[in-house]
Amino acid sequence: MLRRAFSTSASPSPIDTLKWRGLLHQITRPSLDSHLASKPTAVYAGFDPTAQSLHVGNLLTIVALIHFAARGHQPIALIGGATASIGDPSGRSSERNVLPRKQIIHNSRLIRIQLENIFRNSISTMKRHDHPLIRWNESSASSNSGTLVSALERVKVLDNYDWFHQFSLLDFMGSVGRFARVSQMLAKDSVKSRLDAPDGISFTEFTYQLLQGYDFQYLNKHHGVSVQIGGSDQWGNITAGIDLIRKMRSANSVASEEEDDDVSFGLTFPLVTTASGEKFGKSAGNAIWMDKDMVSPFDFYQFFRRTPDSEVERYLKFFTFMSKESIELLMEKHEKNPHLHLPQRTLAYEVTHLVHGSEFAKKSQVKSELLYDSDKISSPLSSKDILDAFEGDNRLVTLAQDQVFGGSICQVATIAGVTKSISAARKLIASGGLYLNNTKVTSEATIVLKDEHSIDGSIVLLRSGKSKYTIVSVS
């Protein structure tokens, strides 16, 4: 499968792509580029199941894995079913709460599904953008050859509990711990930052880097993994794994020192931050979860829709598979018509499509355009799209025609539940707070007319104040 994908005319190394997208922070050795270009390999990144969903901060890691897969390398997503019970001290000022094993298993199962879905969604995302590697695979590879599409569908999702649960403490200390040097472990930033903290660092957290290091060694030996990737806060853990691989291979006389240089590499990318410089992530208290039951696809969409101008180009490079030329053209359009917010709307759709799929992306887009961007869209929304988008939404109410058309705006607002009474509707109009199809109602004598105030004769949009919407479906 990997050899077939490497037959494309594009470079098998994604390093240049990661550079222009701003996804390259550090690499352990400059020879990583030539290593990736020389032969297909396996690349892994870790995800700790400390919650039942991944969040936007994890998305950058997933996107980076997809870029490697797009160049013919085998992506491996490692769930830390064992290490989640320890807790990574990187970037934290206090120790994590201990999760019961049952909760970790539950979280791991949900995250596995989430990862597989995102990789599957990435295929249609790339197809929409006419990604050159997707195009080549469809035109040049036979259905049985194992194409890039199947590589993305078959992302390996592993769990380190599968090998750690077989270790006793004595076995681990004897076979792995003896290669660790306390002085090197103390020098890691994740440890040094905690030593001066009031609560210090526990022995449990102190050993985390050794456990993650063994993950790399195990995957290198059993799955052919030569590259570990992660956020910049994972640098110490990654280099610990590379050091462990070198020492264990040397102790077992597996290869010469020169050969060891080519078996393990590390790459990190910047941590995703807000416009104010704060880190995205569940530890920071502002998590944007990728589980639709924790953060709805619409709220997820709106989060990216609200991206400030100062950040939107960076996020387009980070989170989408749009080409460099497409992003540049989009930003040129934005410079000419900034009020249309084209980059933000594109970003929101692209990321929602990747995480939640085409159906939720389309519904979220329709909702957003109806509620907030109706003055920015080039073509009107259809009543069918609106009804599909708001299905199951408590803002959608159904009324009979004779309850809406021909009635006064005060009556319609009251029947639809926008106001509690006709007198309350009058007061709302007097204060300038009632809107009909996003147009301020200036007179309580306004009559709601089918031809003038409805979409396709079946949808009427009411709004109270700045953001309280009611979508009236006229049956």
C-alpha positions as CSV (number, residue, x, y, z in Angstrom):
1,M,0.0,0.0,0.0
2,L,2.7,2.5,1.0
3,R,4.9,1.8,-2.0
4,R,2.1,2.4,-4.4
5,A,1.3,5.8,-2.9
6,F,5.0,6.7,-3.1
7,S,4.7,6.5,-6.9
8,T,3.2,9.9,-7.1
9,S,5.1,12.8,-8.6
10,A,4.8,14.8,-5.4
11,S,7.6,14.5,-2.8
12,P,7.0,11.8,-0.2
13,S,8.1,14.2,2.5
14,P,5.5,16.5,3.9
15,I,8.1,18.8,5.5
16,D,7.8,21.6,2.9
17,T,4.0,21.5,3.3
18,L,4.2,21.6,7.0
19,K,6.6,24.6,6.8
20,W,4.4,26.8,4.7
21,R,1.4,26.0,6.8
22,G,3.3,27.0,9.9
23,L,3.0,23.5,11.3
24,L,6.7,22.9,11.8
25,H,8.2,24.0,15.1
26,Q,11.2,21.7,15.7
27,I,12.7,18.5,14.3
28,T,15.3,16.4,16.1
29,R,17.6,16.1,13.0
30,P,17.7,17.8,9.6
31,S,18.0,14.4,7.9
32,L,14.3,13.8,8.7
33,D,13.3,15.3,5.4
34,S,15.5,12.9,3.4
35,H,14.4,10.0,5.6
36,L,10.8,10.7,4.8
37,A,11.6,11.1,1.1
38,S,13.6,7.9,0.8
39,K,11.0,5.3,1.8
40,P,7.5,4.9,3.4
41,T,7.5,4.7,7.1
42,A,5.0,4.8,10.0
43,V,4.4,8.0,12.0
44,Y,2.6,8.2,15.3
45,A,1.1,10.7,17.7
46,G,-0.4,10.1,21.1
47,F,-3.8,11.0,22.5
48,D,-4.6,10.7,26.2
49,P,-8.2,9.6,27.0
50,T,-8.5,11.9,30.0
51,A,-11.9,13.0,28.7
52,Q,-14.5,11.3,26.5
53,S,-13.7,13.6,23.6
54,L,-10.7,15.2,21.9
55,H,-10.7,19.0,21.6
56,V,-9.6,21.6,19.1
57,G,-6.1,21.5,20.6
58,N,-5.8,17.9,19.4
59,L,-7.0,18.6,15.9
60,L,-3.7,20.1,14.8
61,T,-2.0,16.7,15.7
62,I,-4.6,14.8,13.7
63,V,-4.3,17.1,10.7
64,A,-0.5,16.7,10.8
65,L,-0.9,12.9,10.7
66,I,-3.2,13.2,7.7
67,H,-0.5,15.3,5.9
68,F,1.9,12.4,6.5
69,A,-0.7,9.9,5.2
70,A,-1.3,12.0,2.1
71,R,2.4,11.4,1.3
72,G,2.2,7.7,1.6
73,H,3.2,7.1,5.2
74,Q,1.3,5.0,7.6
75,P,-0.5,7.1,10.3
76,I,-0.8,5.6,13.8
77,A,-2.9,7.3,16.5
78,L,-1.9,6.0,19.9
79,I,-4.5,6.2,22.7
80,G,-2.9,6.3,26.1
81,G,-5.1,3.8,27.8
82,A,-2.3,3.1,30.2
83,T,-0.6,6.5,30.5
84,A,-3.9,8.2,31.1
85,S,-3.9,6.7,34.6
86,I,-0.5,8.5,35.2
87,G,-1.1,11.9,33.5
88,D,1.3,13.9,31.4
89,P,2.8,16.8,33.5
90,S,3.7,18.8,30.3
91,G,2.1,22.2,30.4
92,R,0.4,21.7,33.8
93,S,0.9,23.4,37.1
94,S,-0.8,20.7,39.1
95,E,-1.4,16.9,39.0
96,R,-4.3,15.5,37.2
97,N,-7.2,13.7,39.0
98,V,-6.9,10.0,38.8
99,L,-9.5,8.4,36.5
100,P,-11.0,5.0,37.3
101,R,-10.1,2.3,34.8
102,K,-13.7,1.9,33.6
103,Q,-13.8,5.6,32.7
104,I,-10.5,5.4,30.7
105,I,-11.9,2.4,28.8
106,H,-15.1,4.3,28.0
107,N,-13.1,7.4,26.9
108,S,-10.7,5.4,24.8
109,R,-13.6,3.7,22.9
110,L,-15.2,7.1,22.1
111,I,-11.9,8.7,21.0
112,R,-11.1,5.7,18.8
113,I,-14.4,6.3,16.9
114,Q,-13.7,10.0,16.8
115,L,-10.3,9.5,15.2
116,E,-11.5,7.0,12.6
117,N,-14.4,9.4,11.6
118,I,-12.1,12.4,11.2
119,F,-9.7,10.4,9.0
120,R,-12.6,9.2,6.9
121,N,-14.0,12.7,6.6
122,S,-10.6,13.9,5.4
123,I,-11.0,11.9,2.2
124,S,-14.1,13.8,1.1
125,T,-12.5,17.1,2.2
126,M,-9.4,16.4,0.0
127,K,-11.6,15.4,-2.9
128,R,-13.5,18.7,-2.7
129,H,-10.3,20.6,-3.0
130,D,-9.0,18.3,-5.8
131,H,-6.1,17.3,-3.7
132,P,-3.3,16.2,-6.2
133,L,-2.6,13.0,-4.3
134,I,-6.2,12.0,-4.2
135,R,-6.6,12.8,-7.9
136,W,-3.6,10.7,-8.8
137,N,-4.7,7.7,-6.7
138,E,-8.2,7.7,-8.3
139,S,-6.8,7.9,-11.9
140,S,-3.7,5.7,-11.7
141,A,-4.2,3.1,-8.9
142,S,-6.3,0.0,-9.3
143,S,-9.0,-0.7,-6.8
144,N,-7.0,-3.5,-5.2
145,S,-3.7,-1.8,-4.9
146,G,-4.3,0.0,-1.6
147,T,-4.5,3.6,-2.5
148,L,-4.2,6.8,-0.4
149,V,-7.9,6.6,0.2
150,S,-7.7,3.2,1.8
151,A,-4.6,4.4,3.7
152,L,-6.6,7.2,5.3
153,E,-9.5,4.8,6.0
154,R,-7.2,2.3,7.6
155,V,-5.5,4.6,10.1
156,K,-4.1,2.4,12.9
157,V,-5.6,3.3,16.2
158,L,-3.7,1.5,19.0
159,D,-3.8,1.6,22.8
160,N,-0.7,1.4,24.9
161,Y,-2.6,-0.5,27.6
162,D,-2.2,-3.5,25.3
163,W,1.5,-3.7,26.1
164,F,1.8,-2.0,29.4
165,H,-0.7,-4.2,31.3
166,Q,1.6,-7.1,30.7
167,F,4.5,-5.5,32.7
168,S,5.0,-5.9,36.4
169,L,6.8,-3.0,38.1
170,L,9.9,-5.1,38.5
171,D,9.9,-6.2,34.8
172,F,9.6,-2.6,33.7
173,M,12.2,-1.2,36.0
174,G,14.6,-4.0,35.0
175,S,14.1,-4.0,31.3
176,V,13.4,-0.3,30.7
177,G,14.1,1.8,33.8
178,R,17.7,0.9,33.9
179,F,18.3,2.9,30.7
180,A,16.9,6.1,32.2
181,R,19.2,8.7,33.7
182,V,17.7,10.8,36.5
183,S,19.8,13.8,35.6
184,Q,18.3,13.8,32.1
185,M,14.8,13.3,33.4
186,L,15.2,16.2,35.8
187,A,16.4,18.4,32.9
188,K,13.1,18.1,31.0
189,D,11.1,21.4,30.9
190,S,7.9,19.5,32.0
191,V,9.8,18.4,35.2
192,K,11.8,21.6,35.9
193,S,8.7,23.8,35.8
194,R,7.0,21.6,38.4
195,L,9.9,21.3,40.8
196,D,9.6,24.9,41.8
197,A,5.8,24.7,42.1
198,P,4.2,24.7,45.6
199,D,3.1,21.0,45.3
200,G,6.1,19.9,43.3
201,I,5.8,16.8,41.1
202,S,4.9,13.3,42.2
203,F,7.0,10.3,41.4
204,T,4.1,9.0,39.2
205,E,4.2,12.1,37.0
206,F,8.0,12.1,37.0
207,T,8.0,8.7,35.3
208,Y,5.6,9.7,32.6
209,Q,8.3,10.5,30.1
210,L,9.8,7.0,30.6
211,L,6.4,5.4,29.8
212,Q,5.9,7.6,26.7
213,G,9.5,6.9,25.7
214,Y,8.8,3.2,25.8
215,D,5.7,3.7,23.6
216,F,8.0,5.0,20.9
217,Q,10.4,2.1,21.4
218,Y,7.7,-0.5,21.3
219,L,6.1,1.1,18.2
220,N,9.5,1.4,16.5
221,K,10.2,-2.3,17.1
222,H,6.8,-3.8,16.4
223,H,5.1,-1.4,13.9
224,G,8.0,0.1,12.1
225,V,7.4,3.6,13.5
226,S,10.4,5.9,12.9
227,V,8.7,9.3,13.5
228,Q,6.8,10.7,16.5
229,I,5.0,14.0,16.2
230,G,3.3,16.2,18.8
231,G,2.8,19.7,20.1
232,S,5.9,21.7,21.1
233,D,5.2,20.8,24.8
234,Q,5.9,17.2,23.9
235,W,9.5,17.8,22.8
236,G,11.0,16.4,26.1
237,N,8.9,13.2,25.9
238,I,9.8,12.7,22.2
239,T,13.5,13.1,22.7
240,A,13.2,10.7,25.8
241,G,11.8,8.1,23.4
242,I,14.5,8.6,20.8
243,D,17.2,8.2,23.5
244,L,15.6,5.1,24.9
245,I,15.4,3.5,21.4
246,R,19.1,4.2,20.9
247,K,20.1,2.8,24.2
248,M,18.0,-0.4,24.0
249,R,19.2,-1.1,20.5
250,S,22.8,-0.6,21.5
251,A,22.4,-2.9,24.6
252,N,20.9,-5.6,22.4
253,S,23.5,-5.0,19.6
254,V,20.7,-4.5,17.1
255,A,22.6,-1.9,15.0
256,S,25.6,0.3,14.8
257,E,25.5,3.9,16.0
258,E,25.3,5.1,12.4
259,E,22.3,3.0,11.7
260,D,20.6,4.1,14.9
261,D,20.6,7.6,13.6
262,D,18.1,6.6,10.9
263,V,15.5,4.7,13.0
264,S,13.9,7.4,15.2
265,F,13.0,11.1,14.6
266,G,10.8,13.6,16.3
267,L,8.8,16.6,14.9
268,T,6.8,19.1,16.8
269,F,4.4,21.8,15.8
270,P,3.2,25.0,17.5
271,L,0.4,24.8,20.1
272,V,-2.8,26.3,19.0
273,T,-3.5,29.5,20.8
274,T,-6.3,32.1,20.9
275,A,-5.9,35.6,19.7
276,S,-4.8,36.6,23.2
277,G,-2.2,33.9,23.3
278,E,-4.0,31.4,25.5
279,K,-3.7,27.7,24.7
280,F,-6.6,25.8,23.3
281,G,-7.2,22.8,25.5
282,K,-9.3,21.2,28.2
283,S,-6.7,22.1,30.9
284,A,-7.1,25.8,30.1
285,G,-10.8,25.8,30.8
286,N,-11.9,26.9,27.3
287,A,-12.1,23.6,25.5
288,I,-13.9,23.3,22.2
289,W,-14.8,19.6,22.2
290,M,-15.1,17.6,19.0
291,D,-17.9,15.4,20.4
292,K,-21.3,16.7,19.0
293,D,-23.0,15.9,22.3
294,M,-20.5,18.1,24.3
295,V,-20.3,21.0,21.8
296,S,-23.0,21.0,19.1
297,P,-21.7,21.1,15.4
298,F,-23.4,24.5,15.1
299,D,-21.6,25.9,18.2
300,F,-18.4,24.3,16.9
301,Y,-19.0,26.0,13.5
302,Q,-19.6,29.4,15.2
303,F,-16.5,29.1,17.3
304,F,-14.4,29.2,14.1
305,R,-16.8,31.6,12.4
306,R,-15.9,34.1,15.1
307,T,-12.2,33.9,14.4
308,P,-10.7,37.4,14.4
309,D,-9.0,38.7,11.2
310,S,-5.6,38.6,12.9
311,E,-5.8,34.8,13.2
312,V,-8.0,33.5,10.3
313,E,-5.2,33.0,7.7
314,R,-3.1,31.1,10.2
315,Y,-6.1,28.9,11.1
316,L,-6.8,28.2,7.4
317,K,-3.3,26.9,7.0
318,F,-3.4,24.9,10.2
319,F,-6.8,23.2,10.0
320,T,-7.8,23.0,6.3
321,F,-6.5,21.2,3.2
322,M,-7.0,24.2,1.0
323,S,-4.0,24.9,-1.3
324,K,-1.7,27.8,-0.8
325,E,-3.1,29.5,-3.9
326,S,-6.7,29.1,-2.7
327,I,-5.9,30.6,0.7
328,E,-4.1,33.5,-0.8
329,L,-7.0,34.2,-3.2
330,L,-9.5,34.0,-0.3
331,M,-7.4,36.5,1.7
332,E,-7.3,38.9,-1.3
333,K,-11.1,38.8,-1.5
334,H,-11.2,39.5,2.2
335,E,-9.0,42.5,1.9
336,K,-11.4,44.0,-0.7
337,N,-14.6,43.1,1.1
338,P,-13.7,42.5,4.8
339,H,-17.4,42.9,5.9
340,L,-18.3,39.6,4.1
341,H,-16.0,37.6,6.4
342,L,-15.3,35.0,3.6
343,P,-12.2,33.5,5.3
344,Q,-14.0,33.0,8.6
345,R,-17.1,31.4,6.9
346,T,-14.8,29.2,4.8
347,L,-12.8,28.2,7.9
348,A,-15.9,27.3,9.9
349,Y,-17.3,25.1,7.1
350,E,-14.0,23.4,6.4
351,V,-13.2,22.4,10.0
352,T,-16.8,21.4,10.7
353,H,-16.8,19.2,7.6
354,L,-13.5,17.6,8.7
355,V,-14.7,16.9,12.3
356,H,-18.4,16.3,11.9
357,G,-18.9,15.4,8.3
358,S,-20.6,17.0,5.3
359,E,-24.2,16.8,6.6
360,F,-23.5,18.7,9.9
361,A,-21.3,21.2,8.1
362,K,-24.0,22.1,5.7
363,K,-26.7,22.3,8.4
364,S,-24.4,24.5,10.5
365,Q,-23.6,26.7,7.5
366,V,-27.3,27.2,6.8
367,K,-28.1,28.0,10.4
368,S,-25.3,30.5,10.6
369,E,-26.1,32.2,7.3
370,L,-29.8,32.5,8.2
371,L,-29.2,33.8,11.8
372,Y,-26.1,35.9,11.4
373,D,-24.9,36.2,7.8
374,S,-28.1,36.7,5.7
375,D,-26.7,40.0,4.4
376,K,-23.5,38.4,3.3
377,I,-24.6,35.4,1.2
378,S,-24.9,35.7,-2.6
379,S,-27.9,33.5,-3.1
380,P,-31.0,33.1,-0.8
381,L,-31.5,30.0,1.3
382,S,-34.3,27.6,0.4
383,S,-37.0,26.7,2.9
384,K,-36.0,23.0,2.6
385,D,-32.4,23.7,3.6
386,I,-33.6,25.8,6.5
387,L,-36.0,23.1,7.8
388,D,-33.3,20.4,7.4
389,A,-30.8,22.5,9.3
390,F,-33.2,23.3,12.2
391,E,-34.7,19.9,12.6
392,G,-34.8,19.1,16.3
393,D,-33.8,22.6,17.2
394,N,-36.1,24.2,19.9
395,R,-35.9,27.5,18.0
396,L,-38.1,25.9,15.2
397,V,-41.9,26.2,15.8
398,T,-44.7,25.1,13.4
399,L,-47.8,27.2,13.0
400,A,-50.8,27.1,10.6
401,Q,-51.0,29.6,7.8
402,D,-54.0,31.4,9.3
403,Q,-52.0,31.9,12.5
404,V,-49.2,33.7,10.7
405,F,-50.2,35.3,7.3
406,G,-52.6,38.2,7.6
407,G,-52.1,38.5,11.3
408,S,-50.5,41.4,13.2
409,I,-46.8,41.1,14.1
410,C,-47.8,41.3,17.8
411,Q,-50.1,38.3,17.5
412,V,-47.7,36.2,15.5
413,A,-44.8,37.0,18.0
414,T,-47.1,35.9,20.9
415,I,-48.3,32.7,19.3
416,A,-44.8,31.8,18.2
417,G,-43.6,32.2,21.8
418,V,-41.3,35.2,21.1
419,T,-43.2,37.2,23.7
420,K,-45.5,36.2,26.5
421,S,-48.3,38.5,25.5
422,I,-49.4,41.0,22.9
423,S,-48.7,43.9,25.3
424,A,-45.2,42.5,25.8
425,A,-44.8,42.4,22.0
426,R,-45.8,46.1,21.8
427,K,-43.2,47.0,24.4
428,L,-40.5,45.1,22.6
429,I,-41.4,46.9,19.3
430,A,-41.3,50.3,21.1
431,S,-37.8,49.6,22.5
432,G,-36.6,48.5,19.0
433,G,-36.1,44.9,20.0
434,L,-38.3,42.9,17.6
435,Y,-37.1,41.9,14.2
436,L,-39.0,40.3,11.2
437,N,-36.6,38.6,8.8
438,N,-33.7,40.6,10.4
439,T,-35.5,43.9,9.7
440,K,-36.4,45.9,12.7
441,V,-40.2,46.2,13.3
442,T,-41.1,49.9,13.7
443,S,-44.9,49.6,14.0
444,E,-47.1,47.4,16.0
445,A,-49.6,47.6,13.2
446,T,-47.3,45.6,10.8
447,I,-49.1,42.8,9.1
448,V,-47.2,39.6,8.3
449,L,-47.6,39.0,4.6
450,K,-46.8,35.8,2.7
451,D,-45.2,37.4,-0.3
452,E,-43.3,40.0,1.6
453,H,-42.2,38.4,4.8
454,S,-41.7,34.7,4.1
455,I,-39.0,32.5,2.6
456,D,-40.6,30.3,-0.1
457,G,-44.0,31.0,1.5
458,S,-43.2,28.7,4.4
459,I,-40.6,30.2,6.7
460,V,-40.8,33.4,8.8
461,L,-37.8,34.5,10.9
462,L,-38.4,36.4,14.1
463,R,-35.8,37.8,16.4
464,S,-36.0,39.3,19.9
465,G,-33.0,41.5,20.8
466,K,-29.6,40.7,19.4
467,S,-29.6,36.9,19.3
468,K,-32.8,35.3,20.4
469,Y,-34.2,33.7,17.2
470,T,-37.4,31.9,16.4
471,I,-37.9,30.2,13.1
472,V,-41.5,29.8,12.2
473,S,-42.4,26.9,9.8
474,V,-45.8,27.7,8.2
475,S,-47.8,24.6,7.4
